[in-house]
Amino acid sequence: MLIASIDSPTLLGVAAVVTAVGGCASTIMALRKSRNEEITDMENKLKEARAENERLAEENHRLKLEKIERGESIEGDTTEEGDE
C-alpha cells in the first residue's frame, strides 16, 4: 500500500513543489551571503585605500617641508612670498 501511494501523481507533485521551494530558498540565501561578503570586502578595501591615502599625504607633506628647508620652491605652489 505504501509503495502504491509513492507513485501517486499528487504526492510526486507535492514533492516537486517542495523541492522547487527549497531550491529557491537556498538560492536566495546564497545571494544574500554573497552580497554581504562583497560589502565586507569593499569596506576592507576602502579602509586600506584611506590608510594608503593618509600615508601618502603625510609623505607628501614631509617632502614639501624638506624642500622648503632647502630653500627650493614647491612646484605648483600658488602662494606668493609674504602671504603666509
N, C-alpha and C positions, 0 to 999 in steps of 0.2 A: 504494500500500500504506500509506503514511504517513497519507494522508487517511482511509482506512478505519479506521485504529486510533484516530484522534482522535474519531471518532464512537462509539467503544466505550463502552457504559454503565459498565463498570468504571473506565475512565480518567476519565470525567466524574464518577463518584462519588468517586474519589480526589481529583480537583481540587476538588470541593465541600468535602470534609473538610479539605483543606489550607487552603482559603480561610477556612473557619469557624475553624480553629485560629489562623490568622493574625489574624483579626478579634478573637478572644478575647484573644490576647496583646497586641495593640495597645490594647485597652480596659483591660486590667489595668495596662499601663504608663502610660496616660493618667491612670487613677485614682490610682496611686501618685505621679505627678508633681504632680497637683492637691493631694493630701494634703500632700506635702512643702512646696508653695508656701503652703498655708494655715497650716501650722505656722510657717513662717518669718515670714509676715505677722503672725500672732498674737504671736510673740516680739518682733517690732519694735514692735507696738502696746503690749505690756506694758512694754518699755523706755521708750517715750515716756510712758506713764502714770506709771511710777515716777519719772521725771525731773520731770514736772509736779508730782507729789505732793511731792517733795523741795523744789522751788522754792516751792510754796505753804506748806509747813511753815516754811521759812526766813522767808518774808514774814510769816507769822502771828506767829512769834517776835519778829521785828523790831518789828511793830506793838504787840505786848504790852509790849515793853521801852520803847517810846516813851510809851505810856500810863502806865506806872509812873513814868517820869521826870517826866511832867507831874502826877503825883500823883492820877491818876484810878484808880478801881477797875476791875478787869478783870471784865467780865460773865461770869458762870458760874464765877468763881474760888471754890473752896470752902475755901481756906486762910485761917486766921484770922491776924491780925497777931501776931507773936511766935512763930509756929510755924516760921518759916523758919530 
